[in-house]
Amino acid sequence: MFLIRSGAIEGYELLVTQYGQNPAVLLQKFGFSSAQLRDPNTYVSYSRLADLLDATALACGDPLFCLNLAADQSVLALGEIALSIRQQQTLADALTYSNQHISLHAYGVHVQQNPRGDTLELQLTFDFSNPSGLTQLMQLSAGQAFNLVSQMVLNTGSALKLHLPQSAPATGADTPTSYRDNVLYSSNFAGISFPLSWLPRKPQYDEQLLREHFQQRIRLLQSIYPGNLQAQVCHIIGNLLPSGECNIERVAAALNLHPRVLQKKLQQDDLSFRELLQQTRTEVAKRNLQHGQLSVTDLALNLGYADVAIFSRNFKRWTGMSPSEWRKIGKTS
């Protein structure tokens, strides 16, 4: 099944309302709800989301609905991966990292690097399609990629291009101002392109964006798990695991706590960070092996393991079975 974080459509309800439409009606028609959008890290059907976006563009009478949606988003629409990407040493490292961990945001999309002369094309490809050829989803995804690179590089001018396969819209559908000088319609791919000379650049790091992310996370966790520190910690661990940077320092920072304070709070409940880390890894691994499509190697990476053998050994210690044995039993039960 192809899945994506609901946070990818950050701002959807507000924008639909601005067009005079009822977002709840549109969401319900495709099996979604406003409640699912409250937690940006809830995974939803990627293909149904694509259909929702096409129907929304039609209902709002704007063939560039998703380009406008992307223009109003922050890079936090991409979630945890956007923050980790920006901490890499160079833009080239950032691209490598994004390819390795894109499943942290979505399953079913790929970013292919295609050098062409002195330009690098980042081409978005999807493992599924729909009657429109994913027109709106391509707008949203290309716009989000453009937003991320433009904030990492800064002062990109017109050298950063946003590519869309669709033809230029008729009069009355305006390209958002932030993309107007950069968008190329009727392109042979969906994605972005920029000079190869940018690859050695160090991505800009926005401390304010990091603080904003943590503040949003704290408010969200307090609303979903009021007074339940264990559930809050496990939730954060689950989101950090694929980054390979899941440690008590990162989790404590997400809760706006000093690591020692977090340790003491957990000890008061006879818990430890190590126990919650293992518990979360076990639950995520079991769920993915039974219902997901990731290979054991990819699952190991998504759980923060650099070596699949270590993951397999630990999983057998936790469950008494190898990952492949667990998957086989789960699929037949």
JOQUIGI-V220156 format. One record per pair of residues at least 24 apart in sequence whose C-alpha atoms are under 10 Angstrom apart, sorted by sequence separation. I is the first residue (numbers start at 1). J is the second residue. If there is no record, write none. Layout:
I/J  I/J
This chain:
13/37  28/52  78/102  80/104  81/105  139/163  157/181  158/182  163/187  164/188  165/189  166/190  299/323  12/37  27/52  30/55  79/104  80/105  138/163  139/164  157/182  158/183  162/187  163/188  164/189  165/190  248/273  6/32  11/37  26/52  27/53  29/55  78/104  79/105  138/164  139/165  156/182  163/189  164/190  165/191  229/255  247/273  248/274  285/311  10/37  26/53  78/105  95/122  138/165  139/166  162/189  163/190  164/191  247/274  296/323  9/37  10/38  77/105  78/106  138/166  162/190  163/191  164/192  295/323  296/324  7/36  8/37  26/55  27/56  135/164  162/191  163/192  233/262  248/277  286/315  295/324  6/36  7/37  10/40  26/56  135/165  136/166  161/191  162/192  163/193  247/277  281/311  285/315  5/36  6/37  7/38  9/40  135/166  147/178  161/192  162/193  246/277  296/327  5/37  6/38  7/39  8/40  109/141  133/165  146/178  147/179  160/192  161/193  162/194  282/314  6/39  7/40  8/41  23/56  26/59  133/166  146/179  160/193  161/194  222/255  229/262  233/266  281/314  282/315  286/319  290/323  5/39  6/40  7/41  22/56  111/145  159/193  160/194  161/195  221/255  281/315  289/323  5/40  6/41  7/42  8/43  21/56  143/178  159/194  160/195  230/265  289/324  292/327  4/40  5/41  6/42  7/43  40/76  41/77  143/179  146/182  158/194  159/195  218/254  219/255  229/265  230/266  237/273  241/277  278/314  282/318  289/325  290/326  291/327  4/41  5/42  6/43  7/44  22/59  40/77  41/78  146/183  217/254  218/255  229/266  278/315  281/318  282/319  286/323  289/326  290/327  4/42  5/43  6/44  19/57  21/59  22/60  40/78  41/79  156/194  216/254  217/255  218/256  285/323  289/327  290/328  3/42  4/43  5/44  6/45  20/59  21/60  40/79  41/80  124/163  156/195  214/253  215/254  217/256  230/269  234/273  237/276  238/277  241/280  279/318  288/327  289/328  290/329  291/330  3/43  4/44  5/45  6/46  9/49  16/56  19/59  20/60  119/159  121/161  122/162  123/163  143/183  214/254  215/255  229/269  233/273  237/277  241/281  278/318  286/326  287/327  289/329  290/330  291/331  2/43  3/44  4/45  5/46  8/49  12/53  16/57  19/60  119/160  121/162  122/163  142/183  213/254  214/255  215/256  230/271  237/278  285/326  286/327  289/330  290/331  2/44  3/45  4/46  18/60  19/61  121/163  156/198  211/253  214/256  230/272  234/276  238/280  285/327  289/331  290/332  1/44  2/45  3/46  4/47  6/49  16/59  17/60  19/62  149/192  211/254  230/273  233/276  234/277  237/280  238/281  241/284  287/330  290/333  1/45  2/46  3/47  9/53  12/56  16/60  149/193  210/254  233/277  234/278  236/280  237/281  286/330  1/46  2/47  3/48  4/49  15/60  146/191  149/194  153/198  211/256  231/276  234/279  235/280  238/283  1/47  2/48  3/49  19/65  145/191  146/192  153/199  230/276  234/280  238/284  142/189  143/190  144/191  145/192  146/193  233/280  234/281  142/190  143/191  144/192  145/193  146/194  153/201  16/65  141/190  142/191  143/192  152/201  153/202  154/203  231/280  15/65  141/191  142/192  152/202  153/203  154/204  15/66  138/189  139/190  140/191  141/192  152/203  153/204  138/190  139/191  151/203  152/204  153/205  12/65  15/68  16/69  137/190  138/191  150/203  151/204  152/205  12/66  15/69  95/149  149/203  150/204  151/205  152/206  14/69  94/149  135/190  149/204  151/206  242/298  9/66  12/69  15/72  242/299  244/301  246/303  11/69  12/70  91/149  94/152  242/300  243/301  244/302  246/304  10/69  11/70  241/300  242/301  243/302  244/303  245/304  9/69  10/70  12/72  46/106  241/301  242/302  243/303  244/304  9/70  11/72  12/73  45/106  46/107  47/108  91/152  241/302  242/303  243/304  244/305  8/70  10/72  11/73  43/105  44/106  45/107  46/108  86/148  90/152  91/153  240/302  241/303  242/304  243/305  244/306  10/73  11/74  41/104  43/106  46/109  78/141  82/145  85/148  86/149  239/302  240/303  241/304  242/305  9/73  10/74  41/105  43/107  125/189  238/302  239/303  240/304  241/305  8/73  83/148  86/151  87/152  123/188  124/189  125/190  238/303  10/76  11/77  78/144  82/148  86/152  123/189  124/190  125/191  237/303  8/75  10/77  73/140  77/144  78/145  85/152  86/153  122/189  123/190  124/191  8/76  9/77  10/78  76/144  121/189  122/190  123/191  124/192  7/76  8/77  9/78  66/135  67/136  70/139  71/140  75/144  121/190  122/191  123/192  7/77  8/78  66/136  67/137  69/139  70/140  73/143  74/144  75/145  78/148  121/191  122/192  123/193  6/77  7/78  8/79  64/135  65/136  66/137  67/138  68/139  69/140  70/141  72/143  73/144  75/146  77/148  121/192  122/193  5/77  6/78  7/79  63/135  64/136  66/138  67/139  68/140  70/142  71/143  75/147  76/148  120/192  121/193  122/194  5/78  6/79  63/136  66/139  67/140  70/143  71/144  74/147  75/148  120/193  121/194  4/78  5/79  65/139  66/140  67/141  69/143  70/144  73/147  74/148  75/149  119/193  120/194  121/195  64/139  65/140  66/141  67/142  68/143  69/144  70/145  71/146  72/147  119/194  120/195  121/196  54/130  63/139  64/140  66/142  67/143  70/146  71/147  75/151  118/194  119/195  120/196  54/131  66/143  67/144  70/147  74/151  116/193  118/195  119/196  120/197  50/128  51/129  54/132  57/135  115/193  117/195  118/196  119/197  120/198  47/126  50/129  51/130  54/133  57/136  112/191  114/193  115/194  116/195  117/196  118/197  119/198  120/199  46/126  47/127  50/130  51/131  54/134  56/136  111/191  113/193  115/195  116/196  47/128  51/132  53/134  54/135  55/136  115/196  46/128  47/129  48/130  50/132  53/135  54/136  47/130  50/133  51/134  53/136  54/137  50/134  51/135  52/136  53/137  50/135  51/136  52/137  50/136  51/137  47/134  49/136  50/137  53/140  49/137  50/138  47/137  50/140  46/137  8/105  5/103  7/105  8/106  4/103  5/104  6/105  3/103  4/104  5/105  6/106  4/105  5/106  3/105  4/106  5/107  3/106  4/107  2/106  3/107  4/108  64/168  71/175  72/176  92/196  95/199  2/107  3/108  4/109  63/168  64/169  71/176  94/199  1/107  2/108  3/109  63/169  68/174  70/176  71/177  72/178  92/198  93/199  1/108  2/109  62/169  63/170  67/174  68/175  69/176  71/178  91/198  92/199  93/200  65/173  67/175  68/176  70/178  71/179  90/198  91/199  92/200  93/201  94/202  63/172  64/173  65/174  67/176  68/177  90/199  91/200  92/201  93/202  94/203  62/172  63/173  64/174  65/175  68/178  90/200  91/201  92/202  93/203  61/172  62/173  63/174  64/175  65/176  67/178  68/179  89/200  90/201  91/202  92/203  61/173  62/174  63/175  64/176  67/179  89/201  90/202  91/203  89/202  90/203  91/204  88/202  89/203  90/204  87/202  88/203  89/204  86/202  87/203  88/204  86/203  87/204  88/205  85/203  86/204  87/205  86/205  87/206  85/205  86/206  84/205  83/205  83/206  2/126  83/207  2/127  2/128  83/209  83/210  80/210  83/213  9/140  8/140  8/141  76/209  80/213  75/209  76/210  79/213  104/238  105/239  74/209  104/239  8/144  76/212  104/240  76/213  104/241  105/242  104/242  103/242  104/243  76/216  102/242  101/242  102/243  100/242  101/243  100/243  101/244  98/243  97/243  84/240  81/239  85/243  80/239  81/240  84/243  79/239  80/240  83/243  84/244  81/242  84/245  80/242  81/243  80/243  40/217  39/217  40/220  39/220  38/220  39/221  39/223  38/223  39/224  107/292  38/224  107/293  107/294  103/294  41/235  103/298  103/299  41/238  101/298  41/239  100/298  104/302  103/302  101/301  102/302  100/301  101/302  100/302  3/292  1/291  2/292  1/292  2/293  1/293
